[in-house]
Amino acid sequence: MATRISQILAVVGGVKTDVTAQLAAITHNLSVPDLVDGLEKTYRPRAEPTPGGPPVLQRPAQSKKVQVTVDDALGKIAALFTRQFDVTRTLDESKTRAAANVTVDGEILLSQVTTDHLVYLERALADLRNVVSGFPVLDPAEEWSNEGTEPGQSRSRERETTSNDTVYFNHVLAEATPEHPAQVQVMKRDEVVGYWTTVKFSGAMDRRRKRQLLDRLGQLIDAVKFAREEANTTEVTDVHEGAAIFDWLLAD
């Protein structure tokens, strides 16, 4: 019977969950002695009743049926795992055959990529997008150029700023006279003593280039998702292996 991979994917998780739950219940029942053990117990008095003699005490028989057997548990386990083996084998077989093109803007970027690799690509590209999202960008308050810089670097326009320093000078309060010396006070003031020319360098990324990379990664991730969905519509023939395994395993 032909089945789409998307249909198998829809049930394989449920099958495994069901197997896990039922297997836990089966193994639990096998671990309870009261369910595995049975009993049949009858009573026989030591002396037979005699006419006119004393009454003989009789005791009721006791019995308890076995409720769980290993053979029965094996049958249930075989049925559970047969379904799981078959579904998983069919899914694994389909992954080697189902493939689709990764197409971006109408152009085939990657040809006939298998579903397993498409799943890997989707995760890897998402990780790459997270890395690119953390890249630093150039300060928009500066004008940047890559002329005359090392590869991958940018430089800002030159900016000139003044360099000030404290200058001390004598301020004459009163000129000298024959009777008195000049009265002088030492004072200070800030004066421009030079000029700084500053050029900033950066290894950060241009903001527009970063946005372009993120947009392209988004397009590529979407294309991989579409390819995976297309590949999962491939029809594959159901594969059965569980019966062969348990026919051999449980043979007398």
Buried (B, 14 or more C-beta within 10 A) or exposed (E): EEBBBBBBBEBBEEBBEBBEEBBEEBEEBBEEEEBBEEEEEEEEEEEEEEEEEEEEEEEEEEEEEEEBEEEBBBEEBBEBBBBBBBBBBBBEBBBEBBBBBBBBEEEEBBEEBBBBBBBEBBEEBEEBBEEEEEEEBBEEEBEBEEEEBEEEEBBBEEEEEEEEEEEEEEEEEEEEEEEEEEEEEEEEEEEEEEEEEEEBEBEBBEEEEBEEBBEEBEEBBEBBBBBBEBBBEBEBEBBEBBEEBBEEEEEE
